[in-house]
Amino acid sequence: MKKSKNNSIEKPQLPITKRIIKDIRRHWQLYLLLLPGIISLVLFKLGPLAGMVIAFEDFSAFQGIFGSKWVGFKYFIQMAQDKYMLTLVSNTVILAVLSVVCVFPVPVLFSLFLNEIQWKKIRGAIQSLSFLPYFISAAVMVSIMYTILSPSSGIVNVIINKLGGQSINFMARPEWFRPIYIFLQIWQTFGYTAIIYIASIAGIDPTLYEAAEVDGANRWKKMWHITLPGISTSVITMLIINIGNIFTVDTDRILLMYNSSNAATADVIQSYVYRIAFESMGFPNYSYGTAVNLVKSVLAFILVIIANKLADKYAETRLF
């Protein structure tokens, strides 16, 4: 045994393996509860990653992973030489950046203002109505937009005609695809995402608000100097997750909104992979689709690491 500077006796540290085994024996019930989650993670998250090997093979469903011919980086080279890939990456990044810039702040602002509503019943009703669209399928949401924006009978074009304008086929115009996509994403997700920030606000010490009132702070100052810093950890965490998904868009929504008229802005990496892997002429090209998706995943992982490093660097100085 060693003596510390204050003459207290320090117990020798056990090897990490023995410490883990000791902890498992002591808290085996908790680890037993954790076991189904670990099995699910391995089977449905980690296990399927082995299928990424088909990106390096001339994969055939008849021959399987072990019987298909190994071709190395053939499909990665093909992807690098594909001139259309630049358009796909550009469309995907633009949609993702718009999602971070336009969609990400909405639930934060919504939760801040919802917290300012004094009547609990009204606040609860607004919160319930706000996350209701999250449980509606993308197909229904897009169908609603098709109805609202219909060039013949949609309410938007009816108003435009009443004001002396001409009907616009919004769903077929490439310049309108991104605004409609972002609007749908905000509409469907902001209420559900706000639950995270509302829970963080509930954990803020009420005495901070009382002290601020004594100092003469109004609602805006309390929101800016207490509520917003209080949820900054959650905001940073969600921002890192959003940056990690910067190459990920809602494929269902895009495929439902996609058509030959708006393809210039609507075609993204995921829709391209879907067409290559499942709608190719003849046999589906699973290998090329997997190669494209693998590169996208690696880039997203790098962005997550960078975002996490930046968050660690600036967390002490607070973003708000």
BELBELJO-V533910 format. One record per backbone hydrogen bond with DSSP energy under -0.5 kcal/mol. NH is the residue of the N-H (numbers start at 1). CO is the residue of the C=O. E is the energy in kcal/mol with one decimal. If there is no record, write none. Layout:
nh=NH co=CO e=E
nh=NH co=CO e=E
This chain:
nh=2 co=10 e=-1.1
nh=4 co=8 e=-2.9
nh=7 co=4 e=-1.8
nh=10 co=2 e=-3.1
nh=10 co=8 e=-0.5
nh=19 co=15 e=-2.2
nh=20 co=16 e=-2.2
nh=21 co=17 e=-2.3
nh=22 co=18 e=-2.5
nh=23 co=19 e=-2.3
nh=24 co=20 e=-2.5
nh=25 co=21 e=-2.2
nh=26 co=22 e=-1.8
nh=27 co=23 e=-2.5
nh=28 co=25 e=-0.6
nh=30 co=27 e=-0.5
nh=31 co=27 e=-1.7
nh=32 co=28 e=-2.0
nh=33 co=29 e=-1.8
nh=34 co=30 e=-1.5
nh=35 co=31 e=-1.2
nh=36 co=32 e=-0.6
nh=38 co=34 e=-1.9
nh=39 co=35 e=-2.7
nh=40 co=36 e=-2.4
nh=41 co=37 e=-2.3
nh=42 co=38 e=-2.5
nh=43 co=39 e=-2.6
nh=44 co=40 e=-2.5
nh=45 co=41 e=-1.8
nh=46 co=41 e=-2.4
nh=47 co=42 e=-3.0
nh=49 co=46 e=-1.0
nh=50 co=47 e=-1.9
nh=51 co=48 e=-1.8
nh=52 co=49 e=-1.8
nh=53 co=50 e=-1.5
nh=54 co=51 e=-1.7
nh=55 co=52 e=-1.9
nh=56 co=53 e=-1.9
nh=57 co=54 e=-1.2
nh=58 co=69 e=-3.3
nh=59 co=54 e=-0.5
nh=59 co=57 e=-1.5
nh=64 co=60 e=-2.2
nh=67 co=63 e=-0.7
nh=68 co=64 e=-1.4
nh=69 co=58 e=-0.7
nh=71 co=56 e=-2.5
nh=72 co=56 e=-1.5
nh=74 co=71 e=-1.0
nh=77 co=73 e=-2.4
nh=78 co=74 e=-2.1
nh=79 co=75 e=-1.8
nh=80 co=76 e=-2.0
nh=81 co=77 e=-1.8
nh=82 co=78 e=-0.6
nh=82 co=79 e=-0.7
nh=83 co=81 e=-0.8
nh=85 co=82 e=-1.3
nh=86 co=83 e=-0.8
nh=87 co=83 e=-0.5
nh=88 co=84 e=-1.9
nh=89 co=85 e=-2.8
nh=90 co=86 e=-2.3
nh=91 co=87 e=-2.7
nh=92 co=88 e=-2.5
nh=93 co=89 e=-2.8
nh=94 co=90 e=-2.4
nh=95 co=91 e=-2.1
nh=96 co=92 e=-2.4
nh=97 co=93 e=-3.1
nh=98 co=94 e=-2.4
nh=99 co=95 e=-1.9
nh=100 co=96 e=-2.1
nh=101 co=97 e=-3.0
nh=102 co=98 e=-3.0
nh=103 co=98 e=-0.8
nh=103 co=99 e=-1.0
nh=104 co=99 e=-1.8
nh=106 co=103 e=-0.7
nh=107 co=103 e=-0.8
nh=108 co=104 e=-0.7
nh=109 co=105 e=-2.6
nh=110 co=106 e=-2.9
nh=111 co=107 e=-2.3
nh=112 co=108 e=-1.9
nh=113 co=109 e=-2.4
nh=114 co=110 e=-2.5
nh=115 co=111 e=-1.7
nh=116 co=112 e=-0.5
nh=116 co=113 e=-0.7
nh=117 co=114 e=-1.2
nh=120 co=118 e=-0.6
nh=123 co=119 e=-2.4
nh=124 co=120 e=-2.8
nh=125 co=121 e=-2.2
nh=126 co=122 e=-2.5
nh=127 co=123 e=-2.2
nh=128 co=124 e=-2.3
nh=129 co=125 e=-2.3
nh=130 co=126 e=-2.0
nh=131 co=127 e=-1.5
nh=132 co=128 e=-0.6
nh=133 co=129 e=-0.5
nh=134 co=131 e=-0.7
nh=135 co=132 e=-1.6
nh=136 co=133 e=-1.5
nh=141 co=137 e=-2.1
nh=142 co=138 e=-2.6
nh=143 co=139 e=-2.0
nh=144 co=140 e=-2.3
nh=145 co=141 e=-1.9
nh=146 co=142 e=-2.5
nh=147 co=143 e=-2.0
nh=148 co=144 e=-2.7
nh=149 co=145 e=-2.7
nh=150 co=147 e=-0.8
nh=154 co=150 e=-1.6
nh=156 co=148 e=-1.7
nh=158 co=154 e=-2.2
nh=159 co=155 e=-2.0
nh=160 co=156 e=-2.1
nh=161 co=157 e=-2.6
nh=162 co=158 e=-2.1
nh=163 co=159 e=-1.6
nh=164 co=161 e=-1.5
nh=165 co=160 e=-2.8
nh=170 co=149 e=-0.5
nh=170 co=168 e=-1.7
nh=172 co=169 e=-1.6
nh=173 co=169 e=-0.6
nh=173 co=170 e=-1.2
nh=174 co=172 e=-0.6
nh=176 co=173 e=-1.5
nh=177 co=173 e=-0.6
nh=177 co=174 e=-0.8
nh=178 co=174 e=-0.6
nh=180 co=176 e=-1.9
nh=181 co=177 e=-2.5
nh=182 co=178 e=-2.7
nh=183 co=179 e=-2.4
nh=184 co=180 e=-2.4
nh=185 co=181 e=-2.2
nh=186 co=182 e=-2.6
nh=187 co=183 e=-2.7
nh=188 co=184 e=-2.3
nh=189 co=185 e=-1.8
nh=190 co=186 e=-2.2
nh=191 co=130 e=-0.7
nh=193 co=189 e=-2.5
nh=194 co=190 e=-1.8
nh=195 co=191 e=-0.5
nh=195 co=192 e=-1.0
nh=196 co=193 e=-1.4
nh=197 co=193 e=-0.7
nh=198 co=194 e=-2.7
nh=199 co=195 e=-2.2
nh=200 co=196 e=-1.6
nh=201 co=197 e=-2.5
nh=202 co=198 e=-1.9
nh=203 co=199 e=-0.7
nh=203 co=200 e=-0.7
nh=204 co=201 e=-1.6
nh=208 co=205 e=-1.6
nh=209 co=205 e=-0.6
nh=209 co=206 e=-0.5
nh=210 co=206 e=-1.8
nh=211 co=207 e=-2.4
nh=212 co=208 e=-2.0
nh=213 co=209 e=-2.2
nh=214 co=210 e=-1.9
nh=215 co=211 e=-1.6
nh=216 co=213 e=-1.3
nh=217 co=212 e=-2.8
nh=222 co=218 e=-2.2
nh=223 co=219 e=-2.6
nh=224 co=220 e=-2.4
nh=225 co=221 e=-2.9
nh=226 co=222 e=-1.9
nh=227 co=222 e=-2.1
nh=228 co=223 e=-2.6
nh=230 co=226 e=-1.8
nh=231 co=227 e=-1.3
nh=231 co=228 e=-0.6
nh=232 co=229 e=-1.0
nh=235 co=231 e=-2.3
nh=236 co=232 e=-2.8
nh=237 co=233 e=-2.4
nh=238 co=234 e=-2.6
nh=239 co=235 e=-2.2
nh=240 co=236 e=-2.3
nh=241 co=237 e=-2.0
nh=242 co=238 e=-2.3
nh=243 co=239 e=-2.5
nh=244 co=240 e=-2.2
nh=245 co=241 e=-1.2
nh=246 co=243 e=-1.6
nh=248 co=245 e=-2.0
nh=249 co=247 e=-0.5
nh=251 co=249 e=-1.3
nh=254 co=250 e=-2.2
nh=255 co=251 e=-2.9
nh=256 co=252 e=-1.9
nh=257 co=253 e=-1.7
nh=258 co=254 e=-1.9
nh=262 co=259 e=-0.5
nh=265 co=262 e=-1.4
nh=266 co=262 e=-2.3
nh=267 co=263 e=-1.7
nh=268 co=266 e=-0.5
nh=269 co=88 e=-0.5
nh=272 co=268 e=-2.2
nh=273 co=269 e=-2.8
nh=274 co=270 e=-2.3
nh=275 co=271 e=-2.0
nh=276 co=272 e=-2.8
nh=277 co=273 e=-3.1
nh=278 co=274 e=-2.3
nh=279 co=274 e=-0.7
nh=279 co=275 e=-1.4
nh=285 co=276 e=-2.1
nh=286 co=284 e=-1.3
nh=289 co=285 e=-1.8
nh=290 co=286 e=-2.4
nh=291 co=287 e=-2.2
nh=292 co=288 e=-2.3
nh=293 co=289 e=-2.0
nh=294 co=290 e=-2.5
nh=295 co=291 e=-2.0
nh=296 co=292 e=-1.9
nh=297 co=293 e=-2.1
nh=298 co=294 e=-2.2
nh=299 co=295 e=-2.3
nh=300 co=296 e=-2.1
nh=301 co=297 e=-2.2
nh=302 co=298 e=-2.1
nh=303 co=299 e=-2.1
nh=304 co=300 e=-1.9
nh=305 co=301 e=-2.0
nh=306 co=302 e=-2.3
nh=307 co=303 e=-2.7
nh=308 co=304 e=-2.5
nh=309 co=305 e=-2.1
nh=310 co=306 e=-2.4
nh=311 co=307 e=-2.3
nh=312 co=308 e=-2.2
nh=313 co=309 e=-2.0
nh=314 co=310 e=-2.3
nh=315 co=311 e=-1.2
nh=318 co=314 e=-0.6
nh=318 co=315 e=-0.7
